[in-house]
Amino acid sequence: MKKHERADFGKITNYPIRERTNKVKIADFADVGRYRVTKNIADLMPKQLKASDFKSIVGHLGAAAKHNKGVIFAIGAHVIKVGCSSILINWIERGIITGIAMNGAGAVHDLEIALIGQTSEDVEEEVKTGRFGMVEETAAMTMEALRAYPDMGFGQCIGQYILDKKMAYADKSILAACAAKGIPATVHAAIGCEITHIHPLTDGALIGGKSFEDFRIFTAMLKTLTGGGCYFNVGSAVILPEIFIKALSAARNLGDDVRDFTAVDFDMTMHYRPGVNVVYRPVTTGGKGFRITGHHELLLPLLYHLYENGNW
């Protein structure tokens, strides 16, 4: 039987460990001792991988707010459903967030929260008998709001309606906070995706027209990102990333040099569209993109905490 050649490890050349370049150093470790003095969670975050990225995001957010650049949050409905509205509302009221975009389901939950302080039905149970999505008030009020303000887009209509109706929990509404502050809040409906579309009073043309108005408002909003703004896509895997890339192209085509901004995707899993349409493609001509995978009810409070503690 033929004996195959073996590498002679005895001839390998070694070198001292102190001559090696290392990617991990104790200076990067979580500093428990310092945390016990400062009580600042940033001291528990290693200077490694996503922890380092997260602190960089906070730094970009802080710089954007300091220099009056646009800070836009595009959110899926889950952000509202897990109880993070109050975080965004606080930043809206203080002028840190300068624009909001949400999908149609976000408007549903935001309106219901303002109306009764509750939202999110048991879909698995209600769909068995065809009751899922069939509540009266949500769709009826949405249609009433869209008709009441002819010169407003979808998001502003809902926010102003909540304020004008003096709903019991208006202070918990993101759209109402934007309307009160006078900053743009856009709603991007997808026909057939929201419970408000299965109702006797539903006017698809009105929904489409108002949502298109918001797409134009959203496109104009993007110019505020230029030169240091921050764009956050939080919990939208398809609709808002697709809207963002089209609106960005339209804004640039119209002459707005929307470049050199920070793009961030927060979501529970990594999806294709947020990766390419938010984090990568938009910043190839300048800026920085970040992806952090995790639950909104953890990531948004952490972002708020680090910003509020001056970790930027």
ZIQUI-V214348 format. One record per residue. N is the residue number from 1. PSI is psi in whole degrees, -180 to 180 (none if undefined). NEAR is the number of other ideal C-beta (glycine too) atoms within 10 Angstrom. Layout:
BEGIN
n=[N;N]
psi=[PSI;PSI]
near=[NEAR;NEAR]
END
This chain:
BEGIN
n=[1;2;3;4;5;6;7;8;9;10;11;12;13;14;15;16;17;18;19;20;21;22;23;24;25;26;27;28;29;30;31;32;33;34;35;36;37;38;39;40;41;42;43;44;45;46;47;48;49;50;51;52;53;54;55;56;57;58;59;60;61;62;63;64;65;66;67;68;69;70;71;72;73;74;75;76;77;78;79;80;81;82;83;84;85;86;87;88;89;90;91;92;93;94;95;96;97;98;99;100;101;102;103;104;105;106;107;108;109;110;111;112;113;114;115;116;117;118;119;120;121;122;123;124;125;126;127;128;129;130;131;132;133;134;135;136;137;138;139;140;141;142;143;144;145;146;147;148;149;150;151;152;153;154;155;156;157;158;159;160;161;162;163;164;165;166;167;168;169;170;171;172;173;174;175;176;177;178;179;180;181;182;183;184;185;186;187;188;189;190;191;192;193;194;195;196;197;198;199;200;201;202;203;204;205;206;207;208;209;210;211;212;213;214;215;216;217;218;219;220;221;222;223;224;225;226;227;228;229;230;231;232;233;234;235;236;237;238;239;240;241;242;243;244;245;246;247;248;249;250;251;252;253;254;255;256;257;258;259;260;261;262;263;264;265;266;267;268;269;270;271;272;273;274;275;276;277;278;279;280;281;282;283;284;285;286;287;288;289;290;291;292;293;294;295;296;297;298;299;300;301;302;303;304;305;306;307;308;309;310;311;312]
psi=[136;136;120;153;141;142;140;94;-17;-17;2;141;126;170;161;144;-30;-13;-6;144;124;141;-13;127;154;-22;-19;-8;157;134;86;-40;-46;-39;-38;-20;-48;-28;25;117;-21;-30;-16;-4;115;155;60;142;-126;-27;-42;-42;-43;-44;-32;-40;-45;-39;-43;-39;-46;-42;-40;-46;-41;-38;16;40;163;137;105;130;119;118;143;167;-26;-28;-40;-43;-26;8;24;6;-42;-30;-48;-40;-43;-43;-31;-49;-30;1;11;-49;130;-5;146;140;144;161;174;-34;-32;-41;-37;-53;-36;-43;-44;-39;-46;-36;-51;-2;15;160;178;89;169;91;-44;-39;-47;-30;-18;-34;7;18;-12;127;6;14;150;-51;-40;-52;-43;-43;-36;-47;-41;-42;-43;-30;-25;-25;84;-29;6;154;178;-55;-43;-36;-49;-45;-44;-36;-45;-43;-47;-32;-5;52;148;-32;36;-29;-9;7;126;-44;-38;-39;-41;-42;-42;-37;-21;29;153;137;118;146;128;94;152;109;126;-8;-15;150;-22;-7;-8;74;144;-28;-1;132;100;-36;-39;-44;-48;-43;-44;-38;-36;-39;-41;-32;-39;-40;-43;-44;-44;-31;-30;-23;-21;-13;-20;131;38;6;176;133;121;123;111;103;25;119;-26;-61;-56;-37;-38;-41;-41;-47;-35;-44;-37;-44;-42;-42;-44;-37;-33;-2;1;117;74;92;171;53;170;128;129;135;120;122;166;-26;162;122;159;-53;-45;-34;-50;-36;-12;-53;-35;-69;-44;-21;15;-19;9;139;-167;141;143;145;126;122;123;176;140;-37;-7;-44;-44;-43;-36;-44;-45;-46;-48;-40;-47;-24;10;26;53;none]
near=[3;3;5;5;5;6;7;7;6;5;6;7;4;5;7;6;7;6;6;7;4;7;6;10;9;6;7;14;11;14;19;9;9;13;15;10;9;13;9;16;13;20;16;14;19;14;14;14;9;15;16;13;15;22;16;15;24;22;15;22;24;17;15;25;20;10;10;12;21;21;24;25;25;28;26;22;21;21;26;27;18;15;14;23;25;14;19;23;21;14;21;25;14;10;12;17;27;24;25;27;29;32;24;23;22;31;30;26;22;29;26;22;25;27;19;13;11;10;17;14;16;10;11;8;10;14;12;10;8;9;12;16;18;14;16;10;12;22;22;15;21;31;18;14;24;23;14;13;17;8;7;20;23;30;30;25;27;32;31;19;24;27;17;14;16;7;20;11;15;20;15;19;27;31;32;28;27;26;25;18;17;7;18;21;33;30;32;25;23;15;12;9;13;24;19;24;17;13;18;8;13;16;14;11;7;14;22;13;14;26;22;14;19;26;19;13;20;29;22;16;23;23;16;21;28;18;16;17;28;26;30;24;27;24;28;30;18;15;20;27;24;15;23;27;16;14;23;24;14;17;20;16;9;11;7;17;12;26;16;16;27;24;26;26;27;27;22;14;7;12;19;10;18;28;16;14;23;27;20;14;17;25;18;9;11;13;21;16;20;19;19;17;13;15;13;22;13;13;22;25;13;16;22;18;15;22;18;11;14;10;17;18]
END
